[in-house]
Amino acid sequence: MGQNPNPDRPLDVLCVGTAALDLLAGVKQWLAPGAKGPLGSFSIHAGGNCLTAAVAAARLGLRAGFAGKLGDGAEGDLLLQRMQRENINTDRVTRVPGCTGLTSIGMVDQHSGERTLYWHQEPETFIRRDEMRREWLQQTCAVIVDTHEAQAAEAVAELVTEMKDPPLLIADAENRHEQIGAVIERADYLICGASFVQRMLPDAEITDAVDQLFECNQRCVIVTRGCEGYWGRDAQGAFHGAALPAMHVADTTGCGDVFHGAFAAGALRGWNARRCARFAAAAAALKCRLPGGQDGIPDFTECWNLLAEYDTQFDWPAQDRDCVGDGIP
């Protein structure tokens, strides 16, 4: 268990947003509309942007908590069991009677590992703005928000802005700009996938999009694009990192979410954005080795070893790995 950098706060990171039941179907060959054919595989997994980020943070040595809503059926039980198994604090989890929580169906190309995702969520299981609590943020050193839960994300951004000693705010941008403007402007680290950028700035090259987002944010912006790596900008200027090699790509589900959790692990160690992003890229690459968003998430030593072998941007000496592999120094 990691040593908390602020002993007055019981959590290192609180993840506010979605937990999902993921139904993943492996597809060997895509069919024409109306056709029938066998699946290559089928499996059921715990998922969701913020739950996956929380699992990543916990495996990397952080004291992680989850805040969100689950249905009261078997799928909610499965997700709660996953949190408990990963030692994720569940004090801020609500079960909604008579509802099914977020459920997704993912079609995974068995040749490339790329996935296409469809989801369903009943309105009652979204977090309302008035359900967010200031004291939750006073109890954590960092908070990760998932803007799929737009009201909760905006409420967190507003509360953090008002706080005298706020936690670090790491935002997973997913919705359009007009829905989450406060989050984009206030996040200490705005990390989004290329699909968000394409929807928001459809005519912009990725480097131009990063610059435009940075004009709104003025802190740190990172855009990830799978096997092509990531692009970022902070007060020190622009940066780019290639993706690290994944030995075997079984499934890319959850890579971005793992990136967020791993980035938080680096940020709470005091690393700069470039080193955090490199570490997060290693965690995301290793995640790909197993189906589902969470089963392949690595521990700290696995990430460090991958970086020590393949990364050319930073030094990752073994003695540093041994010093911090069990938690935050």
C-alpha positions as CSV (number, residue, x, y, z in Angstrom):
1,M,0.0,0.0,0.0
2,G,1.3,3.4,-1.0
3,Q,2.4,6.0,1.6
4,N,0.0,8.9,1.3
5,P,1.8,12.2,0.4
6,N,-0.7,14.1,2.6
7,P,-1.4,12.2,5.9
8,D,-4.6,14.2,6.5
9,R,-6.2,12.8,3.4
10,P,-7.1,9.1,3.4
11,L,-7.0,8.7,-0.4
12,D,-4.3,9.3,-3.0
13,V,-6.8,9.4,-5.8
14,L,-10.6,9.4,-6.1
15,C,-12.1,8.4,-9.4
16,V,-15.5,10.0,-10.0
17,G,-17.6,8.5,-12.9
18,T,-18.5,5.3,-14.5
19,A,-18.2,1.6,-13.7
20,A,-19.5,-0.7,-16.4
21,L,-20.2,-4.3,-17.1
22,D,-18.4,-5.0,-20.4
23,L,-19.6,-7.8,-22.7
24,L,-16.8,-8.4,-25.1
25,A,-17.2,-10.4,-28.4
26,G,-14.2,-11.4,-30.4
27,V,-14.8,-11.0,-34.1
28,K,-12.7,-13.0,-36.7
29,Q,-14.6,-11.6,-39.7
30,W,-17.0,-8.7,-39.9
31,L,-20.4,-9.7,-41.4
32,A,-22.6,-7.9,-43.9
33,P,-25.8,-6.4,-42.5
34,G,-28.4,-9.1,-41.9
35,A,-25.9,-12.0,-42.0
36,K,-25.2,-14.5,-39.2
37,G,-21.9,-16.1,-38.1
38,P,-20.0,-17.4,-35.0
39,L,-18.0,-15.3,-32.6
40,G,-14.4,-16.1,-32.1
41,S,-14.8,-15.5,-28.3
42,F,-17.1,-14.1,-25.7
43,S,-16.3,-12.8,-22.2
44,I,-17.8,-10.7,-19.4
45,H,-15.6,-8.1,-17.6
46,A,-15.7,-5.3,-15.1
47,G,-15.0,-2.0,-17.0
48,G,-16.0,1.7,-17.2
49,N,-13.7,4.6,-17.6
50,C,-13.2,5.6,-13.9
51,L,-13.4,2.1,-12.4
52,T,-10.6,1.0,-14.8
53,A,-8.5,4.1,-13.9
54,A,-9.0,3.3,-10.2
55,V,-7.9,-0.3,-10.7
56,A,-4.8,0.9,-12.5
57,A,-4.0,3.4,-9.8
58,A,-4.5,0.7,-7.1
59,R,-2.2,-1.8,-8.8
60,L,0.4,0.9,-9.2
61,G,0.5,1.6,-5.4
62,L,-2.0,4.3,-4.8
63,R,-4.8,4.4,-2.3
64,A,-7.7,4.6,-4.7
65,G,-11.4,5.2,-4.2
66,F,-14.4,5.2,-6.5
67,A,-17.4,7.5,-6.5
68,G,-20.4,6.6,-8.7
69,K,-23.6,4.7,-9.0
70,L,-24.2,1.0,-9.6
71,G,-27.4,-0.9,-10.3
72,D,-28.8,-3.2,-7.6
73,G,-28.6,-6.4,-9.7
74,A,-26.0,-9.0,-10.3
75,E,-23.9,-6.7,-12.6
76,G,-23.6,-4.2,-9.7
77,D,-22.5,-7.0,-7.4
78,L,-19.8,-8.0,-9.9
79,L,-18.5,-4.5,-10.1
80,L,-18.5,-4.0,-6.3
81,Q,-16.7,-7.3,-5.9
82,R,-14.0,-6.1,-8.3
83,M,-13.5,-2.9,-6.3
84,Q,-13.2,-4.9,-3.1
85,R,-10.8,-7.4,-4.6
86,E,-8.5,-4.5,-5.8
87,N,-8.7,-2.7,-2.4
88,I,-10.5,0.2,-3.9
89,N,-12.4,2.3,-1.3
90,T,-16.2,2.1,-1.9
91,D,-17.5,4.5,0.7
92,R,-18.8,6.8,-2.0
93,V,-20.6,4.1,-4.1
94,T,-24.4,4.2,-4.4
95,R,-26.6,1.3,-5.4
96,V,-29.8,2.4,-7.4
97,P,-32.8,0.2,-6.7
98,G,-34.6,-1.3,-9.7
99,C,-31.9,-0.1,-12.2
100,T,-29.3,-1.7,-14.3
101,G,-26.1,0.3,-14.4
102,L,-23.9,1.2,-17.3
103,T,-23.5,-1.8,-19.7
104,S,-21.4,-2.0,-22.8
105,I,-21.1,-4.4,-25.7
106,G,-17.7,-4.4,-27.3
107,M,-16.8,-5.9,-30.7
108,V,-13.1,-6.8,-30.7
109,D,-11.3,-7.4,-33.9
110,Q,-9.3,-10.5,-33.2
111,H,-6.6,-9.6,-35.8
112,S,-5.8,-6.1,-34.5
113,G,-7.2,-6.0,-31.0
114,E,-9.1,-2.8,-31.9
115,R,-12.6,-2.6,-30.4
116,T,-15.9,-0.9,-31.2
117,L,-18.2,-0.2,-28.2
118,Y,-21.9,0.3,-27.8
119,W,-23.3,1.2,-24.4
120,H,-26.5,1.7,-22.5
121,Q,-27.1,3.5,-19.2
122,E,-30.4,4.2,-17.4
123,P,-30.8,7.9,-16.5
124,E,-31.2,7.2,-12.8
125,T,-27.6,5.8,-12.6
126,F,-25.9,9.1,-13.8
127,I,-24.5,11.2,-11.0
128,R,-26.4,14.4,-10.5
129,R,-24.6,17.7,-9.9
130,D,-26.2,18.0,-6.4
131,E,-24.9,14.6,-5.4
132,M,-21.3,15.6,-5.5
133,R,-19.8,16.4,-2.1
134,R,-17.0,18.9,-1.3
135,E,-15.8,16.7,1.6
136,W,-15.0,13.9,-0.9
137,L,-12.5,16.2,-2.6
138,Q,-11.1,17.2,0.7
139,Q,-10.3,13.6,1.4
140,T,-8.1,12.9,-1.6
141,C,-4.8,14.2,-3.1
142,A,-6.0,13.8,-6.7
143,V,-9.3,13.3,-8.5
144,I,-10.0,11.7,-11.9
145,V,-13.2,12.7,-13.5
146,D,-14.9,10.9,-16.5
147,T,-16.8,13.4,-18.5
148,H,-19.3,10.7,-19.6
149,E,-20.7,11.8,-16.3
150,A,-20.9,15.4,-17.4
151,Q,-22.8,16.8,-14.4
152,A,-20.5,15.2,-11.9
153,A,-17.4,16.3,-13.8
154,E,-18.6,19.9,-14.0
155,A,-19.5,19.9,-10.3
156,V,-16.0,18.6,-9.4
157,A,-14.4,21.3,-11.5
158,E,-16.4,24.0,-9.8
159,L,-15.7,22.7,-6.3
160,V,-12.0,22.4,-6.9
161,T,-11.9,26.0,-8.2
162,E,-13.4,27.1,-4.9
163,M,-11.1,25.1,-2.6
164,K,-8.2,26.6,-0.8
165,D,-6.1,23.4,-1.0
166,P,-7.6,21.5,-3.9
167,P,-6.6,18.0,-5.1
168,L,-5.0,17.6,-8.5
169,L,-7.7,17.4,-11.2
170,I,-7.1,14.9,-14.0
171,A,-9.9,15.0,-16.6
172,D,-10.8,12.3,-19.0
173,A,-12.5,14.4,-21.7
174,E,-15.1,12.5,-23.7
175,N,-18.0,14.8,-24.4
176,R,-18.2,17.9,-26.5
177,H,-16.6,21.2,-25.4
178,E,-19.9,23.0,-24.7
179,Q,-20.9,20.3,-22.2
180,I,-17.7,20.3,-20.2
181,G,-16.2,23.8,-20.7
182,A,-15.5,24.2,-16.9
183,V,-13.7,20.9,-16.8
184,I,-11.5,21.8,-19.8
185,E,-10.6,25.1,-18.3
186,R,-9.9,23.9,-14.7
187,A,-8.2,20.5,-15.2
188,D,-4.6,20.4,-14.0
189,Y,-4.1,17.6,-16.6
190,L,-6.6,17.4,-19.5
191,I,-6.1,14.0,-21.1
192,C,-8.4,13.0,-24.0
193,G,-8.5,10.5,-26.9
194,A,-8.2,11.4,-30.5
195,S,-11.9,10.7,-31.0
196,F,-12.8,13.5,-28.7
197,V,-10.6,15.9,-30.6
198,Q,-12.1,14.8,-33.9
199,R,-15.6,15.5,-32.7
200,M,-14.7,18.8,-31.1
201,L,-12.2,20.1,-33.8
202,P,-12.9,18.0,-36.9
203,D,-10.7,20.1,-39.3
204,A,-7.7,20.5,-37.0
205,E,-4.5,18.5,-37.2
206,I,-3.7,16.8,-33.9
207,T,-0.9,19.3,-33.0
208,D,-3.1,22.2,-33.8
209,A,-5.9,20.7,-31.7
210,V,-3.5,20.3,-28.7
211,D,-2.6,24.0,-29.1
212,Q,-6.2,25.1,-29.2
213,L,-7.1,23.0,-26.2
214,F,-4.1,24.4,-24.3
215,E,-5.4,28.0,-25.0
216,C,-8.5,27.1,-23.0
217,N,-6.7,25.1,-20.3
218,Q,-3.3,26.8,-19.8
219,R,-2.0,24.0,-17.7
220,C,-1.4,20.7,-19.5
221,V,-3.1,19.0,-22.4
222,I,-2.4,15.5,-23.7
223,V,-4.1,13.8,-26.6
224,T,-3.7,10.0,-27.0
225,R,-4.0,8.1,-30.3
226,G,-3.5,4.4,-29.7
227,C,-0.5,2.9,-31.4
228,E,0.5,6.3,-32.8
229,G,1.4,7.5,-29.3
230,Y,0.4,10.8,-27.7
231,W,0.8,14.6,-28.2
232,G,0.9,17.1,-25.4
233,R,1.6,20.7,-24.3
234,D,2.3,22.3,-21.0
235,A,4.0,25.5,-19.8
236,Q,7.4,24.2,-21.0
237,G,6.1,23.6,-24.6
238,A,4.9,20.9,-26.9
239,F,6.0,17.2,-26.6
240,H,5.3,13.9,-28.3
241,G,5.8,10.3,-27.3
242,A,5.6,7.2,-29.5
243,A,3.6,4.2,-28.2
244,L,5.6,1.6,-26.3
245,P,5.6,-1.9,-27.8
246,A,2.9,-4.3,-26.7
247,M,4.2,-7.8,-26.8
248,H,0.7,-9.1,-27.7
249,V,-2.4,-7.1,-28.5
250,A,-5.4,-9.1,-27.3
251,D,-7.7,-6.2,-26.8
252,T,-7.3,-2.4,-26.6
253,T,-10.4,-1.9,-24.4
254,G,-9.5,0.4,-21.4
255,C,-6.1,1.6,-22.6
256,G,-7.0,5.3,-22.2
257,D,-8.5,4.7,-18.8
258,V,-5.3,2.9,-17.7
259,F,-3.3,5.8,-19.0
260,H,-5.3,8.1,-16.7
261,G,-4.7,6.0,-13.6
262,A,-1.0,5.5,-14.3
263,F,-0.6,9.2,-15.0
264,A,-2.0,10.0,-11.6
265,A,0.5,7.6,-10.1
266,G,3.3,9.5,-11.7
267,A,1.9,13.0,-10.9
268,L,1.6,12.1,-7.2
269,R,5.3,11.1,-7.2
270,G,6.1,14.6,-8.4
271,W,7.1,13.7,-11.9
272,N,6.7,16.2,-14.7
273,A,4.0,15.7,-17.4
274,R,6.5,14.2,-19.9
275,R,7.7,11.5,-17.5
276,C,4.1,10.8,-16.3
277,A,2.9,10.4,-19.9
278,R,5.8,8.0,-20.7
279,F,5.0,5.9,-17.6
280,A,1.3,5.9,-18.5
281,A,2.0,4.8,-22.0
282,A,3.9,1.8,-20.6
283,A,0.9,0.8,-18.4
284,A,-1.4,1.1,-21.4
285,A,0.8,-1.0,-23.6
286,L,1.0,-3.8,-21.1
287,K,-2.8,-3.7,-20.5
288,C,-3.3,-4.9,-24.1
289,R,-2.0,-8.4,-23.4
290,L,-5.3,-9.7,-22.0
291,P,-8.9,-9.3,-23.0
292,G,-11.0,-6.7,-21.1
293,G,-10.1,-3.4,-19.7
294,Q,-8.7,-4.5,-16.4
295,D,-7.2,-8.0,-16.3
296,G,-4.0,-7.0,-18.1
297,I,-3.3,-3.9,-16.0
298,P,0.3,-4.1,-14.8
299,D,2.0,-3.4,-11.5
300,F,4.6,-0.7,-10.9
301,T,7.6,-3.0,-11.6
302,E,6.2,-4.3,-14.9
303,C,5.9,-0.8,-16.2
304,W,9.3,0.2,-15.0
305,N,10.9,-2.9,-16.6
306,L,9.2,-2.2,-19.9
307,L,10.5,1.4,-19.8
308,A,14.0,0.4,-18.8
309,E,14.2,-1.9,-21.8
310,Y,12.5,0.1,-24.6
311,D,12.3,3.8,-23.6
312,T,14.9,6.2,-25.0
313,Q,13.4,9.5,-23.7
314,F,14.2,9.1,-20.0
315,D,16.4,7.1,-17.7
316,W,14.6,4.5,-15.6
317,P,17.3,3.1,-13.3
318,A,16.7,-0.1,-11.4
319,Q,17.5,1.4,-8.1
320,D,14.7,3.9,-8.5
321,R,12.3,1.2,-9.4
322,D,13.2,-0.7,-6.3
323,C,12.8,2.4,-4.1
324,V,9.3,3.3,-5.3
325,G,7.8,0.1,-6.6
326,D,5.8,-0.4,-3.4
327,G,4.1,3.0,-3.2
328,I,4.5,6.7,-3.2
329,P,7.8,7.8,-1.7
